[in-house]
Amino acid sequence: FTNNQAERDLRHCKIKQKVSGCFRSIEGAQNYATIMSAISTLKKQSYDVFQSFIRLFQYENLTLSPE
């Protein structure tokens, strides 16, 4: 584990794989990667992750502004 951003972004996936043993399907792994990518991007852009997902699931305008 280093300060390399790419390695830090991939670490979540490897930890998930180690804890559960594996992903049950390719689709599950892809869904996990998509969600983690969205969370990582929101954090890097200083958005509130929880509020952003609430807005997403309420079908609100997805134009976000950093807080």
FENBELLIN-V347040 format. One line per field, one symbol per residue. phi: phi as a letter, one per 40 degrees, with the letter a starting at -180 (. if undefined). Layout:
BEGIN
phi->???
END
This chain:
BEGIN
phi->.bccccccccddcccdccccgaccaccccccccccccccccccccgcccccccccdccgcdccbbcb
END
